């Protein structure tokens, strides 16, 4: 754990001795930690708060018998960081951050587990009273990935299409207007719920998900439309061929202007699963100049007539055809400069769309 600094009188500089921190109301924050505001104190005689408490092995158990309000505050607000009320098993509603005029920003530095919060404040108290701390960071204080980030890495669905549409709708005043008029919610509550929905959408976006406002689309790992437009240097008309033939890239732009995108997504389970449904199943890289020749028979000959802009794993969004995965090359036809989609199914059957 990182060493902290406090100030004291009469110690030798750099000496690892320990004294209690003075009255905190008389302390101020300096570049290296806490210092007394008393001008008589020489801040150069700073005392190191050493990391010397041994953790030992895991498995220590402690039962904290406390009032229910304490447990609820620690578990529901500080650890779970609830922004909406939830119904508990006993039928009662939980408290949430707004009940105490707190925001997610106020508590984001705290661990996401009840044990983590207890250990956090125990650690701060030990440092304050004894000038000592742990040799290594306790597991409960370690930074944990959110469930949304984990879902992104594993390629799992975080919301159904219906849930996504509900979340997107809850961001607007129109969604709440009738409930306000009927007295079901107040203006203040509606404002809070809208803010919570916006925060949730932002959290999904920051984790790398694409939250489409189209009701027919769910939360996706990729914004394929933007990626296709980017591959064609900002030309939005290049989306028309996809719409016309109901082609949806589920893993868009395996190779794009930024380089080997598939290599950057190589650990994503969703990406690997979708690729393995296609003719290029098992491929570990799409870098280099000859990778297509190794995957598609006759590609060298095709390149004499077509210039590829990018490649996708795609599906045909039509009844009875959505399970199959097609490998798609989005190309320029050299003869006339038109955009075409060259496609292969998993068995090597090919086709061309214009």
Buried (B, 14 or more C-beta within 10 A) or exposed (E): BEEBBBBBEEBEEEEEEBBEBBEEEEBEEEEEBBBBEEEEBBEEBBBBBBBEBEEEEEEEEEEEEEEEEEEBBBBBBBBBBBBBBEEEEEEEEBBBBBBEEBEBEBBEEBBBBBBBBBBBEEBEEBBBEBBEBBEEBBEBBEEBEEEBBEBBBEBEBBBEBEEBBEBBBBBEEEBBEEBBEEEEBEEEBBEBBBBBBBBBBEBBEEBEBBBBEEEEBBBBBBBBBBBBBBBBEEEEEBBEBBEEBEBBBBBBBBBBEEEBBBBEBBEBEBBBBBBBBBBBBEBEEBEEEEBBBEBBEEBEEBBEEBEBBBBBBBBBBEEEEEEBBBBBBBBBBEEEEEBBBBBBBBEEEBEEBE
